[in-house]
Each structure stands twice: as C-alpha cells, then as structure tokens.
C-alpha cells in the first residue's frame, strides 16, 4: 500500500538518459508542463505543450515510464518528502475523516487503503520493490495513451509506436470485487474544533446500471448551493458552513456519502436532519422541477468541463481504461436526461437503507 504513489513521485528522479533537473527543464524550456497524480484505481502521467512540441512531450513521458532508475539516494530523500505529505494529510481533519470512512466501508479490501500508504510501508520500500512493481504493472495491456487538443491521431500513434517500444507485455492484474458489508458506526477523538461527520455507503461502479442516476442524485442532494443539503442544513438551520455529498466512482464499486463539518453541540440534530433527508428521497419521488434542475446541472457542468483540454484528455483516458472505448458525449447526455424521479427514489431506497449506512466521525476530545 502506497507504492503506486511512491513510484509516481520517484520516476521524476532520473532515467537512464536524464537526471532530475533535466526532466524538470525538458518541457518547461518550451513553455510546457509535466505532472502526475495517483488515485485508488490509476496513476496518470501527463504533459501539456504547444502543438509543435508534441514529439518532445511523448519522448519525455515514454522515458520516465519505461526507463526510471530510482537512484538509491533519491529514493531515501523522497521517502521523507512523502512521509511529510502523509503527516500533512493527517493534520487535515476533513481529508482524514474521508479516509477513515472508506477504511470502515471497505474493510479488508484494497479500496479501504490510503493512496499515500502507511509510513512504515514508505520507509521500507526498496529500489527492487519499485522496479518489480513497474515491470508488473507498466505493461502494454495496462496502459492507455490519451490526448486532446491540437493533435493528429495518426501522428500521435506513430510517435507512440516509436517511443514506447520498450514496454513489456502483460495484462492488467485483476482485483477481487469488494463485498457489501452491514451498517457500521465509528468515532475517533482528535485535537479538532469541529465534529467531522461522514455518512454513506457502497454502491455499484462504472459498469452499474444506476451510474447516471447516482450522478444526478449527488447533484440533487448535496452538490452546489441549490442542493437540498445546502439549502436546508446550512441556509435554513445554520448547522454547518461546509456540507456536501460526494460520489467516488471506481471500476467495480462506488462510494456515495455526505460530509458535514459541525459544531459539536449541533451534531445530533444535524445527523437527524441528514437521515430524514435520506428517508424522504427513499420514500417520495422528487418533483419534476427539482429533477430537471439536477439533470441540467450535471449536463451543463460536464459540457463546460470539456472546454478544458486536460479534462478532455482525462475523460478519453478514463473511458478507454474503464469501457475499452470512447463514450460519445451525446450518448452520455441522453442517458442523463433519461434518469427519472422513480430511478432516483429506488436508488435512494437501496443506498440509504439503515442496515447499509456507514458512519464515521472525528470529534474534539471532550465530545463523547
């Protein structure tokens, strides 16, 4: 746990051709940008350059992915950097309660684990551990190359064929599907001022029949100022400054939940209102007006996000990884518009059933 994120950092520390500062300078010298990120499902290395410099970007990405050397002295330095990143995350109560919530939700499954990993793991990784992991996972059948913007597909394909010739063959490693568990509640005392509360559950992933309804339900319940949670628990009752719902969708499961940062004395009342909102969605179809607003919010937000080439690139890459094809935007818009009030009610009935809800809270030491 934590090795994917560690490798994402470490490939920038040198290849057989370049040292760290050469990697940093190679694209910036032509106004380009190079970065990476790791999630619970994927690692993405990406570059942004002007069109004439596409060969340079492909060349550099191919080099760091295929030829990292993981110098011992750089590994030791990066261990400390990531340990400090991990400690910083532990100081952020909002991030921490989300991590604790997913650990409670998924139990012994890998989705329960933090992307950053554990401090003892990070300290123990060896150079051979990193090389072995790259050989196993950075393979022809496990990598997608996606691009958007001023790019010609055939030219990009030719560049990739030339630059990525050293990738080893190999299929993706399959993980077991997470099993649904019963209701759970847990609380941790932390040196914080607020109570940080997350309530939610596990549901189907990208391939589930309700994935579009999940997106609309998320918008309706707690995404934005017009959502039910914002208007009722913040605007009407003043229980929370920061309150929202969230949907973390993975290949084989999704996490759906609500987060609220609360004054400790208001936690019981706010929690009661949250559960009543869940019950209302499960028992009564939403109005046509509210449903239309939520659907249009999702569609509009998605279409506006496509004005960013980085978002287009990410969407193309995700579709290829998850579905093995590009999902046309028009098809997605049609599917979102087809979500009905009864779809939302039935989904809420399953998702918010009391026997399935998982609750995690971090509270000040005096709060019991």
Buried (B, 14 or more C-beta within 10 A) or exposed (E): BBBBBBBBBBBBBBBEEBBEEEBEEBBEEEEBEBEBEBEBBBBBBBBBBEEEBBBBBBBBBBBBBBBBBBBEEBBEEBBEEBBEBBEEBBEEBBBBBBBBBBBBBBEEBEBBBBBBBEBEBBEEBEBEBBBEBBEEBBBEEBBBBBBBEEBEEEEBEEBBEEBBEEBEEBEEEEEEEBEEBEEBEEBBEBEBEBBBBBBBBBBBBBEBEBBBBBBBBBBBBBBBEEBBBBEBBBEEEEBBEEBBBBBBBBBBBBBBBBBBBBBBEBBEEBBEBBBEBBBBBBEEBBEEEBBEBBBBBBBEEBEEEEEEBBBBBBBBBBBBBBEEEEBEBEEBBEBBBEBBBEBBBBBBBEBBEEEBBBBBBBBEEEBE
